[in-house]
Amino acid sequence: MDYKRATDRLFERITAEDLAAELGVSQNTIARARLDPATRGYRPPPAGWERGAARLAGEQAARLLQLQKELERLAGE
C-alpha cells in the first residue's frame, strides 16, 4: 500500500447520498432534515434514521480499523 492509497482510504466518508440510499429516501429528504427546524424548508428526519446512520457508521469504523491494522503492519508494529 502506498501513501496515496492509504490516505484515499483514510479520507473516505459517508455522504448524504449514502444515507439516502440506506434509508430509501431522496437526498433532498436528507438535506431538508438537516436544516434548522425554524426554517420553512425543514422536514423531520426519515423514520429509522438512527438505525441506518448507525449501520453506516459501523461500516466506516470497520473500514478504518482494517486500515489501521494494515498500516501498523507496514510500519512494523
Backbone bond lengths (Angstrom), bond angles and torsions (degrees), N, CA, C in turn:
res aa  C-N    CA-C-N  psi(-1)  N-CA   C-N-CA  omega(-1)  CA-C   N-CA-C  phi
1 M - - - 1.453 - - 1.527 107.58 -
2 D 1.298 116.24 134.28 1.465 119.85 177.90 1.538 110.23 -103.08
3 Y 1.317 114.98 173.29 1.476 122.18 -177.22 1.521 111.69 -56.41
4 K 1.320 117.23 -46.75 1.473 121.18 -177.59 1.523 110.70 -60.28
5 R 1.327 116.25 -48.21 1.463 119.59 -178.49 1.528 110.79 -64.37
6 A 1.328 117.09 -42.57 1.466 120.64 179.87 1.526 111.25 -62.52
7 T 1.323 116.97 -44.96 1.472 118.62 -178.78 1.522 111.74 -73.28
8 D 1.325 118.49 -30.38 1.471 119.98 172.97 1.527 109.65 -59.11
9 R 1.307 116.49 -45.26 1.466 120.60 179.48 1.518 111.29 -67.50
10 L 1.307 116.56 -37.50 1.461 120.75 179.36 1.526 111.34 -63.96
11 F 1.321 117.35 -37.28 1.465 121.66 -175.27 1.525 113.85 -89.44
12 E 1.337 117.57 1.17 1.461 119.32 175.67 1.522 108.07 -61.37
13 R 1.318 115.92 145.89 1.450 118.73 -178.63 1.516 110.35 -144.78
14 I 1.297 114.86 166.55 1.457 121.99 175.44 1.524 106.97 -86.44
15 T 1.302 117.02 133.35 1.461 121.37 -178.85 1.524 110.59 -109.21
16 A 1.314 114.89 168.15 1.470 120.24 174.03 1.523 109.60 -60.73
17 E 1.320 116.41 -34.33 1.468 120.69 177.66 1.534 110.37 -62.89
18 D 1.327 116.68 -41.48 1.468 120.67 178.17 1.526 110.79 -62.02
19 L 1.325 116.76 -46.69 1.460 120.65 -179.46 1.525 110.90 -64.87
20 A 1.315 117.06 -41.48 1.466 120.57 178.26 1.528 110.68 -59.89
21 A 1.326 116.53 -44.69 1.467 120.12 179.26 1.528 110.81 -63.98
22 E 1.324 116.35 -42.02 1.465 121.13 179.65 1.526 111.28 -60.55
23 L 1.339 116.24 -38.97 1.467 120.89 -176.37 1.520 113.55 -91.94
24 G 1.335 116.94 -8.32 1.463 120.07 -179.47 1.516 113.17 71.17
25 V 1.338 115.79 34.75 1.467 120.89 178.64 1.527 108.40 -127.08
26 S 1.319 116.17 175.56 1.460 120.43 179.14 1.526 110.86 -82.11
27 Q 1.321 115.24 159.65 1.462 119.99 174.67 1.524 110.29 -62.65
28 N 1.312 116.72 -32.75 1.455 121.10 178.45 1.529 110.45 -61.93
29 T 1.326 117.00 -39.39 1.465 120.81 178.11 1.525 110.20 -60.73
30 I 1.322 116.34 -42.77 1.465 121.17 178.81 1.527 109.71 -63.78
31 A 1.322 116.31 -46.42 1.465 120.78 -178.25 1.529 111.32 -62.00
32 R 1.320 117.07 -43.52 1.468 120.08 -177.63 1.522 111.93 -68.08
33 A 1.327 116.98 -32.49 1.456 120.28 178.35 1.532 111.77 -72.22
34 R 1.327 116.73 -17.93 1.462 121.03 178.46 1.527 112.70 -88.11
35 L 1.307 117.71 -9.06 1.461 121.21 178.96 1.525 110.99 -68.90
36 D 1.298 115.02 161.06 1.469 120.72 173.14 1.528 107.43 -61.43
37 P 1.326 118.04 129.43 1.467 119.84 -178.93 1.529 114.24 -57.33
38 A 1.313 118.14 -19.63 1.459 120.83 179.51 1.527 112.34 -78.95
39 T 1.314 118.38 -11.56 1.469 120.25 -178.66 1.522 111.03 -83.13
40 R 1.306 114.34 156.11 1.466 120.72 -175.94 1.527 113.04 -65.24
41 G 1.316 118.47 -34.51 1.457 121.13 -176.15 1.516 115.17 -83.64
42 Y 1.329 116.94 -3.15 1.462 120.35 -177.38 1.524 111.45 -61.96
43 R 1.317 115.11 140.41 1.462 122.52 171.20 1.522 106.90 -133.08
44 P 1.328 118.37 149.75 1.467 119.73 178.77 1.534 110.90 -65.55
45 P 1.319 116.60 154.39 1.474 119.62 178.55 1.525 111.15 -60.29
46 P 1.316 116.32 152.58 1.473 119.33 178.87 1.524 111.57 -66.00
47 A 1.305 115.44 151.18 1.459 121.13 177.64 1.527 109.35 -58.73
48 G 1.305 115.66 139.50 1.462 120.47 177.11 1.512 114.78 79.72
49 W 1.343 116.74 11.02 1.466 118.64 -176.33 1.521 111.86 -61.72
50 E 1.331 117.19 -33.15 1.463 120.40 -178.01 1.525 111.33 -62.62
51 R 1.318 116.19 -47.38 1.464 121.26 -179.44 1.529 110.84 -65.42
52 G 1.325 116.51 -42.84 1.467 119.82 179.31 1.517 112.28 -64.86
53 A 1.328 116.79 -43.66 1.465 120.71 179.12 1.525 110.20 -65.82
54 A 1.322 117.00 -38.00 1.469 120.60 178.91 1.524 110.73 -64.36
55 R 1.316 117.21 -40.65 1.465 120.35 179.51 1.521 110.75 -63.73
56 L 1.329 116.31 -45.89 1.464 120.05 178.84 1.533 111.22 -63.35
57 A 1.321 116.85 -40.10 1.464 120.78 178.56 1.528 110.18 -64.10
58 G 1.316 117.00 -40.79 1.466 120.93 178.08 1.514 112.02 -63.27
59 E 1.324 116.11 -41.34 1.466 119.82 177.55 1.524 110.97 -63.49
60 Q 1.327 115.96 -42.89 1.459 119.77 179.49 1.525 110.30 -65.08
61 A 1.318 117.13 -41.73 1.462 120.64 178.89 1.527 110.44 -61.17
62 A 1.320 116.78 -42.59 1.468 120.29 179.19 1.526 111.00 -62.97
63 R 1.330 116.75 -41.04 1.476 120.04 177.82 1.527 110.85 -62.76
64 L 1.325 116.63 -42.26 1.463 120.05 -179.62 1.527 111.71 -68.51
65 L 1.327 117.89 -37.88 1.458 120.41 176.87 1.528 111.03 -64.65
66 Q 1.324 116.74 -38.80 1.464 120.86 176.72 1.527 110.12 -63.95
67 L 1.323 117.23 -43.05 1.461 121.25 177.20 1.527 109.96 -61.74
68 Q 1.316 117.24 -42.71 1.468 120.79 178.10 1.520 110.56 -56.89
69 K 1.327 117.28 -47.69 1.464 121.24 -179.68 1.526 111.17 -60.77
70 E 1.325 116.71 -44.61 1.462 120.45 -179.60 1.529 111.51 -62.95
71 L 1.332 116.44 -43.02 1.452 120.10 -178.98 1.533 111.53 -69.41
72 E 1.320 117.20 -38.81 1.462 120.28 176.88 1.527 110.75 -63.90
73 R 1.311 116.57 -39.28 1.466 120.75 177.27 1.524 109.51 -62.75
74 L 1.307 117.16 -45.10 1.472 120.90 178.78 1.523 111.86 -63.78
75 A 1.320 116.72 -33.06 1.464 120.57 -179.46 1.519 112.20 -81.34
76 G 1.325 116.20 -5.65 1.459 120.18 177.82 1.506 113.89 82.86
77 E 1.291 117.88 21.42 1.475 120.40 179.67 1.510 110.94 -86.94
